[in-house]
Amino acid sequence: MLDIDISRKCYPDRGGRKHVALADLRLQVQTGEFVCVVGPSGCGKSTLLNVVGGLDSDVTGRVILDGQPPQGGIGFMFQEPRLMPWLTVLENVLLVAGDDPTAPARARDLLQAMELGDVFDAYPGRLSGGMQRRVALARAFVIEPRLLLMDEPFVSLDAPTADRLRAMLVNLWRRCNSTVLFVTHDLREALALGDRVCFMSGAPGRVVLEWSTGLTGPRSPNDAAVLALQRELLERYPELLAGLPDHTNNENDWEVRADA
Amino acid sequence: MTGKAERAGRDTAALRLAAAPVGPRVRRFWHGGDAGVRLASLLVFVVLWHVLAVVLQSNSLPLPLTVFGRVVDETLSLAMPYHLGITLTRVVIAFAAAMVIGTVIGIAMGHWRKLDLFLDGWLVLGLNVPALVTIILCYVWFGLNDTAAIIAVAINKIPTVIVTVREGARAVDPRLMQVASAYRLPRWRTLSRVYLPQLYPYLMAAARTGLSLIWKIVLVVELLGRSNGIGFQLNVFFQFFDIAGILAYTLVFAAIVLVVEAFVLRPLERRLTRWRG
C-alpha cells in the first residue's frame, strides 16, 4: 500500500517568495489500485508525483510504500517521453532494467506487444510522438514496477493515439498488478482509467474529494458510462471542478483539446 | 587562400545543385569523392612548393624531394622515430592529464555556481597567461625534467578544457537527469549512459582544440628545456641552418596530426554522434 502524508511542501516562486505547493495532503492507494489525481493547473499535481517518486525530498511529511520509504521498483512516466536520444529504443528500455538477466527478453516482449518490434535499433529522434510514448511506457513496465507514477503522460497526443496508449497501459497494469498514481487535469481521462479519482484543491493542493468510479473493464473517455459519471460529478460539485476543463457541452471537444 | 576556399565552396555548391535533379547515385559519387578532393589538395600543395623552390633556388626552401629524402634518412638512422616517440609520449600524457583535470573542474564549475564564481578569476588568468611564462616558471620551480615539461603543457591546456566542458555541464538537461533519479539508476550508469553522452560534443571540441594546442606547446617546451624530442631537434637544426631537417620533422609531425584526425578523432566523433543520423 502507498501511504502519502504531506504536511507541507514549499518552494521559492519566480520572485523568490515562498510558495506553498502542497499542504495537509493525505492519500492512500491500495496495492494494485489505479488512482487518478485530478486538479486544476498549478495545484501541485506534478509536485506531488515528484515527492512520491523521490525526485524532491525537501518536504515535511512522509511517503510510505509497503511499510517503508520507497526504494526501487518505481516506474515514472513524465509529460514528455524523456528518452535518451543517443540510445536505441531497446537500449532506452534496458537502461532502467539493471543487471536482471531476464530483462532483455522482457523488454523485447514489451516492445513487441506495443507494436515496436521493428524499431528496436532505431533512435528516438526518428520515431513519432506516439511511438516515443510507447517506448516510455515499455521503459516504465520493464522493471515490473510495484508503483507506477504517471504525470499526464498522454497529453498533447491526438485522440486515437492517446486512446490506444491508454488501452496498452490498462493491459500492462492488469498484467503487472502495479499500484498506479496517475495525474491528469482531464476529468474524463481520469474516469476512463481510474478505480478511484482524487480531486485536488487549488494551491496549496490537498485532496478534497475521493470518488470510486465503480466502473470495470476497459473503457474509453467517450463511453456513455464515463460521460454520465462526468455529468453527475459536475452537477454535484460544480465549484470543486470549476478549474478543470469543461467537457459538458460538446462530446468531441476532448479530441479538439487533445490535438491542441 | 580565403577567396580560393570561398570559390571552391561555391563550385562545390554549384556541382551539388547541378547533380541534385540527376538522382541519388550522382550525389553519392560526389560524397564518395571527398577523399579524392583531399588528396588533390595535398598534391597541389606539393606541386606549388616544388615550383616555388625551383623558382627561388634558395637554401632556405629545399625541394620537396630533398625533404622527403631527409625524412627517409632520419627514419633509417632511427633518430626520427626516437625523437618522435619521446614527443608523442609527452603529448599523450599532457593531453590525457589536461582532459581529465579540465573535465572534472569544468563539470564542477558548471554545476556549482559558488565554485564557478570562486574559480572564474583564476580561469581568466589561466587563459591569458602566455604559454612561455608558464613553461619558464615550471622549469624554474620543478627543474629541467619531464615532469616540469608535462605540467607546463597541461597547465596551458587545462583552462580551455574547463571553459568548454563548463558550457557542456551548464547545458545538461535536468529532465533527463530526473529520469535517472526516478528509476534509481546506479551512479556509474547515470554517468556513463545519461550524463556523459550530453557532454560528448563539448568533450570532442575540447579534445580537438586541445590536441592542436598541445602539439605546439610541447615543441616549445622541448626547445626550451629538454635534450630530446622534436622541439629539441628543431633547435639543433636551427643552429646549423638545416632547413631540410626542420621541414622533414615538420612534415612527419603534420602527417601524424592528419592521421590522428582521420583515424581517431573523426571516427570517434561519428560513433558518438551516430544517433543524430
Boltz contact constraints between the chains, C-beta under 6 A:
constraints:
  - contact:
      token1: [A, 53]
      token2: [B, 182]
      max_distance: 6.0
  - contact:
      token1: [A, 55]
      token2: [B, 178]
      max_distance: 6.0
  - contact:
      token1: [A, 55]
      token2: [B, 181]
      max_distance: 6.0
  - contact:
      token1: [A, 55]
      token2: [B, 182]
      max_distance: 6.0
  - contact:
      token1: [A, 72]
      token2: [B, 184]
      max_distance: 6.0
  - contact:
      token1: [A, 76]
      token2: [B, 182]
      max_distance: 6.0
  - contact:
      token1: [A, 82]
      token2: [B, 175]
      max_distance: 6.0
  - contact:
      token1: [A, 82]
      token2: [B, 179]
      max_distance: 6.0
  - contact:
      token1: [A, 85]
      token2: [B, 275]
      max_distance: 6.0
  - contact:
      token1: [A, 86]
      token2: [B, 197]
      max_distance: 6.0
  - contact:
      token1: [A, 86]
      token2: [B, 275]
      max_distance: 6.0
  - contact:
      token1: [A, 95]
      token2: [B, 193]
      max_distance: 6.0
  - contact:
      token1: [A, 96]
      token2: [B, 183]
      max_distance: 6.0
  - contact:
      token1: [A, 123]
      token2: [B, 275]
      max_distance: 6.0
